[in-house]
Amino acid sequence: MPENIYEIISLGARYWFAFLGLLIVWRSFSWLRKDRRAKHRRLKHLPDAGMIGEMVVLQGSDDLPEGTAIPVPRAGVLGFLRTCDVVVPVDGVAGKHIDFSFQDGKGLLLFPLRGQSCVVDDTELTHRSKTKKHPMCHGSRLEVGDAVLRLRLFAGLDTEYRPLYADEQAHHMPFQDDVTSDWQDAAYIYHQEPAPWAEQQNPWLQEDQPYYEEPVQQDSWVEQPVYPTYQQQGYRQPYRPPYQQPYQQPWPQPEEPFEPAQARQKQSRFRRRRSHEE
Amino acid sequence: MKSEKRSFRRDPGKLLSSAVKLFFFSAFLLLGLKDYAWQAFALALAVPAMISLGVNFLPRLFPADKLLLSLTNFLCALGVLVLYATNPAYAYQQALYYGVGLAAMVVCIYLVRLIKHWKIPVLLLMPVSLALLVLPLIIGRETNGARNWFYVGGISVQPSEIVKLSLLLIISYFMSRRKLLPWLIFAVGCLGLLMLQKDLGTALMYYGVTLMLFYASSNNLLLTGVGLAGGAGAAVLGYKLFAHVKRRVAIWQNPWSDYDNAGYQIVQSLMAIASGGLFGVGLGLGSPRTIPVYHTDFIFAVICEQFGLIFGLCVLLMYVAIIWRGATTAMAARTSFHGLLAMGATLMIGLQTFVIIGGVIKLIPLTGVTMPFVSYGGTSLVSSMCLVGLLQGVASLNEDDLNEDTRLAMLGSQEDMA
């Protein structure tokens, strides 16, 4: 091609190239923005994404009431500072107290920072001790400062099997103390469904009212949207062994419901007392 | 049919990759019109085909990040295009290495996805990489004042580009295991060997990435500050001791004082950028070959001359998008090893880009590193693609984890309903 014609084409094409460059940048940044929004939307339905379990507060403070569940990520820092991954605002807990990370096949490994210590299942750990030999697994108990926490792992995580505290597990059984509660409750616990007579005893439940109303497809020529039910939207449930299953009575609640958190008092590090001996 | 069309309009991946393919098709077509060379027409078909292979086919093998793929493919192909416009012989080799780089990227993605226990690979990598760094000191030849190349069977290899990858793996492995000494010894050893090779630009990059990764892993501002102060002290010491460092800084301060000798490179690059103006002198026009090392270090000046400042800014923004994406990937990673690995790869790409483009536009003193993905050089291109491969591997693992979480959530809700 003659040089002068090529020059004219090339001079014209440079605007085309600049336009394409701007277009590519615009599209990639709008893609970045879109992806960010989509991810936020997705994570809103997955509150437990990236978490391995939760720490349930057995003994806390005014800022951290008992029974609170703190989500635990795969790795991070525990301390009283707000920047920590697991925030424990309790006396005796340092700003950054423990560095932790979850290892598959082992459990949650704790690395107390320099000068700090904690107690895992009656074993005191400092930054000098061989902390990898004492991983936390499902049901493990952690004492940091004045706080007492219990780890609950989500289902499907691979950890070491260690039986923990047969006595405490027994204590967690609902109505364990209530010897008079008879085999009817046991049947409920094992079958996980309301007993046939419970329905009759419930004063709030009418005869003809079903437990859960199915959304009815409206009979019209306009196509109705099908919304997922609340349960289909899905929240990941923490794994609870059968003896820890939340037990909702079909009949009205008693005045003082059973609360395992209140039963946990600060216990001696050296001697564990059974609660029923007190 | 209608819904298909709508999905095409909404799918950002197809939108972006179609724009990228259109760009290279028209650019190579234009270059082909210049002298009716069949190679240009072949490249006009081959490069978009390669891009669609990289962007549309690879994500079928694993959940890859298409944005990252599109942008890296664009930058690599841009390198081929600019090299073809200046010196076609380089462009053919670069296109070859582009294909090799794609393969290496896939290998890296699979390595990150498949290797669960990194202890043995990392322990093996440590002596191997140190040995690789020692090799140019023994059998290497000195080029441009640095002894950082050696030749194997006619192919020149720059080991510091390969060691970059193993440095990231080693550092992030030991940092995630909270072991200080191994990575510190390895990093100091690498820095010492690079100093012996007089490869100051690469040493600066290694140092910066190590320091930033240390901050990312430990959040220890004090020690990071100490490291930074040490680096600054070393820089000042180098300035006092070495004459060539002093000369470089003097040229950076005023390149026009010695414009036809020591400051020739920078002056030519600045003049090329200025002559390009906002829209450039036109593809295939101008005189890009008057810039001294137009094919490696000063390729950004060539891009600015040919396509203009606006397009140069777009290229910079593409790097920003890559860094943004990499940082997001690193933040979303589930284990600290993968997070640090992704962060390190991102930092390596970002720092290298900053160092070379800052040098070319006289923002900072010039140090000889390559512009990732774009510069001519097989080792550099392949190692940059491998960095992106590591990033992609972590991104695909993130995606897998998120899918697993969704599955478990559905499982939990099903258990509830049962």
Chai-1 contact restraints between the chains, C-beta under 6 A:
chainA,res_idxA,chainB,res_idxB,connection_type,confidence,min_distance_angstrom,max_distance_angstrom,comment,restraint_id
A,M1,B,L33,contact,1.0,0.0,6.0,A-B,restraint_1
A,Y6,B,K34,contact,1.0,0.0,6.0,A-B,restraint_2
A,S10,B,G282,contact,1.0,0.0,6.0,A-B,restraint_3
A,S10,B,L283,contact,1.0,0.0,6.0,A-B,restraint_4
A,S10,B,G284,contact,1.0,0.0,6.0,A-B,restraint_5
A,S10,B,L285,contact,1.0,0.0,6.0,A-B,restraint_6
A,L11,B,G282,contact,1.0,0.0,6.0,A-B,restraint_7
A,A13,B,L30,contact,1.0,0.0,6.0,A-B,restraint_8
A,R14,B,F279,contact,1.0,0.0,6.0,A-B,restraint_9
A,R14,B,G280,contact,1.0,0.0,6.0,A-B,restraint_10
A,R14,B,G282,contact,1.0,0.0,6.0,A-B,restraint_11
A,F17,B,F307,contact,1.0,0.0,6.0,A-B,restraint_12
A,A18,B,F279,contact,1.0,0.0,6.0,A-B,restraint_13
A,A18,B,I310,contact,1.0,0.0,6.0,A-B,restraint_14
A,A18,B,F311,contact,1.0,0.0,6.0,A-B,restraint_15
A,L20,B,F23,contact,1.0,0.0,6.0,A-B,restraint_16
A,G21,B,F311,contact,1.0,0.0,6.0,A-B,restraint_17
A,G21,B,C314,contact,1.0,0.0,6.0,A-B,restraint_18
A,L23,B,A19,contact,1.0,0.0,6.0,A-B,restraint_19
A,I24,B,A19,contact,1.0,0.0,6.0,A-B,restraint_20
A,V25,B,C314,contact,1.0,0.0,6.0,A-B,restraint_21
A,V25,B,L317,contact,1.0,0.0,6.0,A-B,restraint_22
A,R27,B,L15,contact,1.0,0.0,6.0,A-B,restraint_23
A,R27,B,L16,contact,1.0,0.0,6.0,A-B,restraint_24
A,S28,B,L16,contact,1.0,0.0,6.0,A-B,restraint_25
A,S28,B,A321,contact,1.0,0.0,6.0,A-B,restraint_26
A,W31,B,P12,contact,1.0,0.0,6.0,A-B,restraint_27
A,W31,B,L67,contact,1.0,0.0,6.0,A-B,restraint_28
A,L46,B,D405,contact,1.0,0.0,6.0,A-B,restraint_29
A,L46,B,A409,contact,1.0,0.0,6.0,A-B,restraint_30
A,A49,B,D405,contact,1.0,0.0,6.0,A-B,restraint_31
A,G50,B,R334,contact,1.0,0.0,6.0,A-B,restraint_32
A,R74,B,R334,contact,1.0,0.0,6.0,A-B,restraint_33
A,A75,B,S336,contact,1.0,0.0,6.0,A-B,restraint_34
A,G156,B,L408,contact,1.0,0.0,6.0,A-B,restraint_35
A,Q231,B,S413,contact,1.0,0.0,6.0,A-B,restraint_36
A,Q231,B,D416,contact,1.0,0.0,6.0,A-B,restraint_37
A,Q231,B,M417,contact,1.0,0.0,6.0,A-B,restraint_38
A,G234,B,A409,contact,1.0,0.0,6.0,A-B,restraint_39
A,G234,B,M410,contact,1.0,0.0,6.0,A-B,restraint_40
A,G234,B,S413,contact,1.0,0.0,6.0,A-B,restraint_41
A,R236,B,L408,contact,1.0,0.0,6.0,A-B,restraint_42
A,R236,B,A409,contact,1.0,0.0,6.0,A-B,restraint_43
A,R236,B,G412,contact,1.0,0.0,6.0,A-B,restraint_44
A,Q237,B,G412,contact,1.0,0.0,6.0,A-B,restraint_45
